Amino acid sequence: MRFATPPKESVCPGAAVTRTCYKRPVPKFVDAVIRRQEVVDAVFRIIAADGLERASLREVADEAQLAVGSVRHYFASSDELLCHAFAVVVDRITGRLTAADSRLADLPPQSAEHQSAVMALLEEFLPLDEERAVDACVWMAFKNAARTKPLLAAEADRSHRAVAAVVGGLILGLAAGGADTTVGDASGGVDQQVLVTEAELLLAILDGLTMHVLLQPEWMTAAMCRDVLEAHLEGLNRRVAGRPTTR
């Protein structure tokens, strides 16, 4: 058993994420919601450190300092646990995005404050601190696994639609913010296909930056990510809003 050996530490690529395995006394009465979250947190640590393949019920139980039977009390099977963990990480990521997105509504579109809020929103997509790095590791692992595991497909689709909705709304907002006020549609008079293309381009950039940060953190630093995003936003504003952005 792993808990019989000295504590083991593993590091997630791109972040200082450590895991320490040990056993602690389990109280007789526990809050089910808290215990389920502790099990999910154990899943996240295993995936971030060792990959999704290691996230078996036994490994998760050891990581959560529980007996396998205790984990089964809350999750009947490994599949149920993984589906729930996938949903949790999607909710965590989309929750951060929604909160950052909501701050844009009350800011003048062409103001420096609005541009700063746009950057803050885009940075929420990226693994620039420990919490977001773990979430990104877990999210990417689940999305990749969904290609071959049908039980994860619905959650993968939900996560893509949620993220795409935030990016699509941002593109629409930038287009409308720089448009002639006599234009009556939400797209600011920009061709719909152009907006779709810009949204897909921004999604691809965010996905690519995330992978670079996780796999090559020494090169793709937070400062480099911001430089890339600022350069892209400058071109995006010219294309859809008809105005330059000062860097």
N, C-alpha and C positions, 0 to 999 in steps of 0.2 A: 504494500500500500504506500502511496506517495507521502501520506502524512507521517509515516514512520521514519522518513529520511529528513535531513536538514531542509529548511525552506528552500523552495525552488523559485527562481526569478526568471521571467522571460520578457523580452521587449518587443513591442509591436513596431514594425518598420515605420519610420516617420514620426515617432512620438515616444516619449519616455513613459511607456506603459508597462508596469511591472505586475507580476502575479506572485503572491506568496501563499503557499498551501500549508494549512495546518488545521487541526480540529479544535473546536471549542465546545463547551457544554451547551446543550440545546435545552431551552426552557420548555417546561411541560405544556404551557399554553402560549400559542403564538398567533399573531395576526396573519390571516391567510394572504392578504394582499401584500404585506411586507415580505412574507416568506416566498411568495411567487416571484416578487421582484428580485430577491436575493438569488434565486435560482437563475433568473434571466441574466442578472449581472455576471454570474459565474459563466454562463454561456458566452457572453460578450468577451470576457477575459480570455477564455480558451480560444475563441475564434481569432481574436486579435493577436494572440501570442503563437498559436499552433495551427490555426486553420480550422475550417468547418468540419473536416473529416474527424477531428479529435473530439467533437462535441457529442459524445455518446452519453447515455444516462449515467453510466458509472463514472466517467470522467467529470461530468457536471456535478454529480453528487459529491465526489471528492473535493472538487474546487469550492463547492458551497458548504463544505464541512458537514454534510448530511449523509445519512444512509440512503441507499438506492430506493428503499421502500418509502422513505419520506418524500423523495422527489416524485415518485409515482402517485403519492397521495394528491399532489397538485397537478400533475401531468401524466395522463395514463400511458403515453407512449413517447418515444423520441420524436416522432413526426409532429405530435401535438405541441411538444415543447418548442421545436424549431419554428413551427408556424407562428406560435405566440411570440417568440423572441424576434422574429422578422417583423411582425406587426408593431412591436414595441419600438424597435429602432426606426422604423418608418415614421411613427408618430413623433418620436423625439426630434428627428431631422425636420419634418414638415412643420412641427410646432415652432422651432426656431425660425424657420423661413417665414412663416405666417406672422410671427411677432415682428420681425424686421421689416416685412413688407407693409405692415399696418402703419409704420412710422412715416411712410412716404406720403400718405394721403393728405396731411395737413401742411405740407411744405410746398412753396412755390416751385414749379417744375424747373425753372432755369436758375434757381439759386444755388449758391455753394453748399448750403445745408442739404439741399435735395441730392446733389451729386455725392456728398459724403454719405448720405443715407443709402443711396444706390450701391456704393462700394461696400458699405457695411452689410447690406443684404447679400451681395454676391460672395463676400467672405464667409458668410454662414454656410455656404455650400462646401467650403474647403476645410481640410483637416489641419487647422493652424494652431490648435492646442490639443492637450491630451484627450479631453472629452470628445471633441469632434474627430480626432484621429481614430479613437476606438470605434465610434459610430460609423465612420467611413470604412474602416476595415470590415466591420460586420456587415454593413449594407452592401458593399461590393461583393463580399463572399456569398451572401444570400442571392443577390441578383445573378451572379454567375451560376450558382447552383440551380436556379430556377429554369435554366435552359434544359436541364435533364431531369429535374424533379417536378412533376406536374403539381404536386401538393403545394409548391411555393409560387406557382405561376400567377394566381390571383393577387397575392400580395405584391409581387413584382410589378404587375400591371398597375395596381393602385399607387404604388410609390412613384412610378414613372409619370402617371397622370397628375399626381399632386405636385411634383416638381415642375413638370411642364406647364402647369397652370400658373405657377408663380412666375416662371420665366416669361411665359406668354403675356401675362398681365403687366410685367415690367416693360416689355417691348411696346405694348399698346400705350402705356403711360408715357413713355419717352416720345413716341410718335405724336400723340395728342398734345403733349406739353410744348412741342416746338412748332405746332401747326398754326396756320392762320385761324383766328377765332371765328371766321365766317364759315369754316368747314363744319358741317353738322354731324359727321360720323365719328365714332370713337377711335378710329384708326388715324385720324388727322389727315385724311385724304391719301395716305400711303397705300399702295396696292397690297391686297391681302396676302398674295403669294410672297411678296417681299418680306412682310412681317413674319410669316411662317418660316421662311428661310433664315431670317435673322435669329429667330427663337431657337431653331435647331443648331445654328452655328454657335450660339452662346452656350447651349446645353453641352455641345461637343467640347468646347473650351473648358467648361467647368469639370466635365468628366476627365478630360486629359490632365488638367492641373491636379485633380485629386489623385490620380494614379501616379503622377510624377512625384508629388509630395510624399506619398506612401512608399514608393519604391526608390526614390533618389532624394532623400531629404537634405543631404549635404549640398546638393546643387539647387533644387527647387525650394528655396527658402520662402518665408512669408513675404519678404521684401520683393523677391522675384515674382511671386504670384500677383502682388499688387501692381507691379510694373506691367505685367501682361494684361491684367484686367483694365487698368487705366488706358493702355494703348488701344485695347479693343473698344472700350466705351467711347473714346475719342472718335474712332471711325464710325461706330454705331450711331452716335449723335449726328454726324454729318449725313449719314445715309437715310435715317428715318426721321430726324427732327430738323435737318437743314441748318444746324448750328454747330460750331466747334465747341470743344470742351477744353478748358484750361487745365493743364496738369501741374 
